[in-house]
Amino acid sequence: MATYDVIFIGGGSAGYVGAIRAAQLGLNTAVVEKEGLGGTCVLWGCIPAKALLEAANIANRLKHAAEFGVTVGEVKTDYGVAMKRSRDVSIKNSKGVEFLFKKNKVAWIKGTGVLGPNKTVKVTADGKTETHTATKGVVISTGSRVKGLPQAGLDLNKTTVISSDEALVLQKAPKSIAIVGAGAVGCEFADVFNAFGSKVTLIEAMPQVLPLEDEDSGKEVARAFKKRGIDVMAGAKLTSARAGKSSVKLAVEAQGAKHEVEADVVLVATGRQPVTDGIGLKEAGVAMTDRGFIRINERMETNVNGVYAIGDVAGPPMLAHKGEREGMIVAEVIAGHTFHPLSYGNIPNATYCHPEVASIGLTEAQVKEMKLDYKVGKFPFSANGRARTSGETDGFVKIIRDAKYGEILGAHIVGAHATEMIHELAVARENEFTVEEIELAIHAHPTLSEAIAEATLDAMGRMIHA
């Protein structure tokens, strides 16, 4: 039994960043985590998936190497090798967090944590339970987990019906795979398995792939996927599923027709759910939202004095970078420092399939729904010199601006390195720059980022290069 200033239950992106910041602010800090540090993002999400996507990108680029005067012979892929590399990358990142804990004197309490009364945490490991006390606060940062589709007969059996967790440790790519759900996870794995030789069918209930993104972005990704041989079924209703020992048969209705899709493996990528059960929330009287998340205010406080929540468990968007910022805020709140409230409308979205997709702010559909007076500027990468030199001309930059004042209402990028480029627009929105101010900043030539300047020019009716 030990006493700390603050205890975090969960060592994922939100928890470990919050803990490090708390320690930097002079708080005696501990993190309860049963698995390796870094949580889903480091071990079972962002990092290993992006390592696989990098392998997929290399495979796809090599297929076109001859166009650049480079002869490489037959391109052979091995998912098992790529998977092992991705696990090594994850482990190194997790060990990196361990190093940061030691550097900042953050205690790692290994085990499963349960919130107790009066800012206590019960930790169970190897059949033994200890109770630790936090004098200033307990932070719930337990994250989220994958969920299946039992209502459609898709219980996760981890052999023919799998989640992204199992996909990350497959020894080889299946000959055929159906992916149910075309959000960020579904599109990323469609990209990976297609590059490694699988016959991929991507099934999405909403009218477009990447349904949270702008309609133009979804259409562009679907077009690129179809060009690569991925069977995209949007606006598709999954009516039933029959999982066998070696394959799964799906009954799907799309565009008024009935289809049967058979695949060796089905990957369920229909979202995640917060980890709230079995951690003492009900017993402590912690209030929940109607969607099952912990209810918090801008200070990350729950309705229970001294209990805070951050990251996926505290509500959408369920993104690592959102959780990290919430971790920094909660540390500053507990330490008694002033803090800058999180602007939830300025959190960038990033999808790492090829072409990449990134966005910030409102979609055009949302702007229309809000009845705002707006103008759109759009510039295709096919007209960008740097994109032509690299042979990556799919996609565009789209800027939605307020018609009167030039405020950036939303920005959407599809194309190579979109997830890196979006941050210029994140800074612009956070600081309330107008399209005129972005365009006045000289963009180096030739760069992909010139497309942002051109899109702002187009929003003002002054585009030069298209």
N, C-alpha and C positions, 0 to 999 in steps of 0.2 A: 504494500500500500504506500502510495506517495502523493504528495500535494504539489500541484502546479498552478500557475496563474491561469492558463488556458489549455484545454484538451480538445483536440480535433478527433472526431470519430470518422475515419476514412482518410487514406493517404493518396487520393487521386489528384488530378490537376488543381482542383479548388483547395483541397485540404493541405497539400504539401506547400503550395505557394503561400497560402494564408499562414501556415505555421512558420515558414522562413521569415515572412514579413513581421510576424508577431515577435519572433526572437530578435530580429533587427531592432525592434522598438523597445527592447529590454524586458520582454515578458518571458517567464520561465514556461516553456512550451513543450507539449507532448502530442504525439500523433498515434492513435490506435489503428493498426492496419494488419490484417491477417495474411495478406498476400504481399508480393513485392511492392515497393513504393512506386508511385506513378499512376496507379489505378488503371482504369479501362484505356485511357488515351495512350499511355506508354506501353502497356502490356497486351491489350486486346482490341485496340482501335486505331487511333490516328497514326501512331508511329509504325507498327508492323504493316498496316494496310498501305501506307505511303511507300514503304520499302518495296512491297510487291508491285505497286503502281509504277515505281521507277524501273523495275525489271521489265514490266510490260511496255513501258515507253521505249526502252532500249531495243526490245524485240521488234517493235513496230518500226522504229527508225532504221534498224538494220535491213529490214525488208525493202527499204527504198534507198539503200546506200549506193547502189549502182548509179542512181540519178546524179550523185555528187562525185562520181568518178572513183568510188571506192568499191572494190570487189571483195566480198567476204565469203562467197560460197553459200552453201545451204545453211539456213538459220535453223538451229535446233533449240528447243526450249525444254527446261526441266523444272517443273513447279516445285518439286521437293527441294532442289538446291536453292531456289529463290526463297522458299518458305524458311529454310534453315538460316539463311542470311537475315531475313526479316526478324526471326526470333533473336538472333545475335544482336541486332541493332536495338531491339526492345530491351534486352537484358542490360546492355551497356547504358542505355538511358536510365533504367531503373537504378543501376549502380551509381549513376551520376547523381541521382536524387539522394541516395544514401550518403554520398560524399558531402553534398550540400547540407544535409542534416548535421553531420559531424562538424563541419566548418562553422555552422551557426548555432551549435549546441542545442539542437532540437532532439528530444528523446523519442525513440521509436519503440512503442509498446506493442509487441507482436501478439495478436490475438483478435478475438471478436468482441467489439464493444457494444454495451447496452447502456442507454441513458438511465440514470437512477435519480432519486430525489436530491434536492439541495446541491445541484451542480456536481453530482458524483457520476462516475462511469465504472461499470462492472466489466472487467476484461477476462474472457475465458480463453485459455490456451492449454492444450495437452491435458484436458480434464480438470484443470485447476482454475479457480476464479479469484481474482483480486479486485479490490475496489479502490479507485483513485479519485481524488478530489481536485476540482478546479475552483480557485478562489474568485476568479473574475468571470469565467464563462466556459460553457461547453458548446462546441461548434459541430453541428451535424453536417458531414460532407461525405455521405455514403454512396453518392453517385447513382448509377442506373444499371440495368441489365437488359439483355435482349428478351424479346417475347415471341411466342409462336402464334399460330392461328388455329387454335383448337376448334373454333366454330366452323372452320372449313375442312377439318380433318387433318390439319398440318401441325400435329404435335411434334416437337423437336425430338426425334429419336437418335440424332447425332450420327446417323449412318447415311440414310437416303434423304432424310429431312434435317437440314442443318441450319445453324445460325452463322453469323460472321465469326463467332468464336471458333467453331469447328473448321470453317473455311481457312482460317489462318494457320492451321496445323495439318492440313491435308498433305499427304506424301506425294500425290500426283493430281493433276487436273483431270476431272471426269470427262468422258467423251461428250456428254451432253449435260447441261445444267439449265434449269428454269429458275429464274430469280423473281420472287414475288415481292414487289415493292420497288419503285424506281426513284426513291429519294437518293440522297447522297451516297449512302452505303450500297444500295442496289446498283446504282450507276457505276460506282467505283469497281465493284466486283465483276460487273458485266465487262468492263474494260479489261480487267486482269485476266479473267478466264478466256475471253476471246483471244487475247494475245498469246495465251498458252495453249491454244488449239481446241478449246471446248466449243461445241455448238451451243450458243447462248440464246435463250428466250427470256426477254425482259417483260414482265407483266405488271401493269400499274392500273389501279382502279380509277384514279383521277384522269381528266382528259389529256394530260401531258406528263412526260417524264419530268423529274425535278419539279413537282407541283408547287413548292414554295417559292420557286424562282419566277422571274418574269416570263410571260408566254413566249416571247421571242427567243429567250435562252433555251427553254425546253425544246422548242422546235429545232433549234440549231444542233443541239446534242442528239436528238432523235435522228436527224438527217445524217450526222456524222457516224452514228452507230450503225444505221442501216447500210451506209456505204461500206462499212467494214464487215458486213455479214451478220450483224446482231439482229435477231428478230424482235422488233419492238411492238408490244401490244399495249397501247394506252387506251383509257376509257374501257378497261376490261374488267369484267366481274368474274371472280373465281367462285364457282358454284359448288364444286366438290373436289375432293382429292382422295386417291386410293394409293396408299404407300405400301409397296411390297419390299421384299428383301434386297432386290437389286435395281428397282426403278420405282418411279412415282408417276401416276396418271392424273392429270389435272383436267377438269371440265371448265372451260372458260367461255364466256359470252362477250363478244366484242363487235361493235358496229353492226349490231342486229343479227350476227351469225354466231353459231355455236362451234367451238373448236375443242379438240382433245390434244393436249400437249403431254407428251411422254418424255421423261428425262431420267438419266441415271441418278441425278441428285437434284433436290429442290433446296434452294437457299431462301429462307424466310428473312426478308429485310424490311419488315413493316413497322419498325420503330423500336423504341426502348421504353422501359417503365422504371420509375424511381424505386430505389431500395429503401422502403420505409417499414417493412414488416419485421418484427422480431428485434427491434432496436430500442424498445421502451417508449415510443412516442405516445401511444394511447394511454399508457399508465401514467405518464407525466402530464397528460392533458394538452399536448401540443396540437394546435389547430391545423387542419388540412384544408386544401382547396377542393372544389368539387371534382377536379381531375386527379386527385390523389397526391399532389405535391404538398410540401410543407409551406404554410402561409408565412410570408415575411414582409417587413417594411423596407424602406430604402437603407436602413441601418443594418439589415440582415437579421433583425431581431424577430423571434417568434413571439407568440402571446405569453410564453412562460419566461419569467424573469431569469436572465443569465443563460438562456438557451438561444443559440443562433443557428441558421442554416444557410448553406451556400452550394453552388454547383447544380448539377442535374436534379438533385433531390428537392431543390428550392424552386423548380419551375423552368419552363422554356425561356429562350432557346437552349437546347441541351448541347452546348458547345464548350470545348475545353477552355477557350480563351475567355468566354463569358465567366466561367467558374473561377479562373485565375484572378480576374479583376474583382470578383466578389470576395475572394480570399483576401486580397489586399485591403479591401474596404473593411471587412470585418475585423482584421487585425488592428487597423487604425481606430475603429470604433471602440474596441475593447481596451486599447491602450490610452484612450481618452484624447486622441488627436482629431483635428479637423479632417474631413475627407471630402472628396469630390463625388457626388452621387453618380451612379452608373447610368449612362444614357442608353437604355435598351434599344432605342431606335437607331443607334449608331454602332451596332455590333455587326461586323462583316460576316457574310456567309461564304464558305469556300468548299468547292467540290473538286476533287483532284483527278477525275477521269480525264480522258483526252478526247476532245479539247476540254481544258479546265473551265470551271464556271465560278465566278465570284460576284458578289453583289453587296450593296449596302443601301439602306433606306427603303423607299416604297417601290413597288412594281407599278407598271402603267395601269393595270387593272385596279389597283388600290387607289391610285390617284383619281381615276375616273369615278370610282365609288364614292370618294370624298368630295366629288364635284369641284375639284380645284382647277383653276385656269393654268394650263401648263403647255410647254413645248418640248419636243424631243429632238435630240441630236444623236446621230448614229454614224459610225465610221467603220467600214469593213477592213479586216486585216488583209484581205486580198489586195487592197490598195496601199498597204504599208510596206515600205522598202525593206525594213528589217525582217518582217515576216516572210517576204519573198525570198530573201537570202537564205533563211533557215528552212524554207519549204513548209512552213506551218502557217498557212493562210486561212484556215477555217476560223470563223467567228467574227466578233465585232466588239466595239465599245458603244454602249448606249447610255446617254445622259438624259435624265428627265428633270427639267428645270421649271421653277415658277415663272410664269409668263411675264409678270410685272417687275419683279425684283432680281431675277436670276438666281435665286436660291436653288441649291441642288436638292431636289426632292428624292431622287433615287439614282443609282448608278449600277450598271450591269455589264459585265465583261465575260465574253466567251472566247477562249483561245489559249494559245501557249502562254504559260506564266501568268495567267489571269489572277491566280491567288496571290501572287507577289504584287501585281500592279494595283490591286484594289486599295492598297493602303494610302496612296496619294489622295484618293477620294474619301477615305475614312478621316484623314487629317483635315481635308477640306470641309467635310460636314461637321466635324467636331468644333471647328473654328468658324463656322458659318461663312465660308468663302462663297463667292458667287462664281458663275461660269466665266465671267470676265476676268476675275482674279486668277483663276486656274490658267486661262489662256495666256495671260500676261507673263506667267512663269515660263521661261524658255526651256523647251524640252530638247535634249540632245538628239542629234541626227547621225546615223539612223538608229532609232530605238522603237520597240513596241509601244512604249509610253507616249510616243507622238500621237498614237491613235486617240488617247484621252484628250489631248489638246484639240485634235481635229473634230472630235465629237462635240466638244464645247463650242467650237466655231460653228458647227452645223446647227447647234441649238440656238445660235444667234443669227443663222442664215448667212454665214460667211465662210463655209468650208472651202478649203483650197485644193486638196489632193484627190477629190472624188466627185 
